[in-house]
């Protein structure tokens, strides 16, 4: 299976029932995230940025969510 953009019909189905402003914001956000993901997926694995795992400590939790 290949990686490709999210079909417009799928985005429209998810945004159905939202108000006009919310639906437009949703569509723009999904398209932006999709472009970033596709750019990441197109890189060879050895060139992709690597995330570092950190244990969730109370201090880290507070720093992120307090």
N, C-alpha and C positions, 0 to 999 in steps of 0.2 A: 504494500500500500504506500502511496506517495503522500507527501505533505502538500497541502494546497490551502488557499484561502477558505474561510468559512463562507458557505453559499449565502447569497443575499436573502434568499427565501427563508433560510433558517433564522437569520437575524430578524427578519420581519415577523416571523411567527412568534419569536420570544418577546418582541416589543408590542405585539398586539394587545390592546386594552390599556396600554399606558397612555397618559396624556401626550399631546403633541410635543411639548418641550422635553418631557422625560424620555419619550421614544427617540427623539433626535439625539439627545445626550447619550443614551444607551448605544445607539448605532455608531456614533462617533467614537465612543470609548472602546467598543468591541473591535471596530476596524483598526484603531490605533494599536490595541493589544495584539491583534492578529498579525499586523505588519511586523511588530517587534518579534513575535514568536517565529514567524516565517524567516526573518533575517537570521535569528539564532539557529534555527533548524538547518539553514542552508550552509552554515559553516561546517568545515570538517571537525570531527569530534575533538581532535587535539588542539583546535583553535578556539573552542568554546570556553567562555569564562566558567570557572569552577566555583561553586558555592562551598563555603566552609561550614561544617556543622558545629554548633555550639550547644552545650547542654543548657536547658532552660533553668536558670536559677531564679530565686526570688528577686535578686537585684536586677537581673536582665529583664524579667517580666515587668518590674516597676519602671525601668527605663523605657520600655517599649509602650506600655499601656497606662502609665500613671498620669 
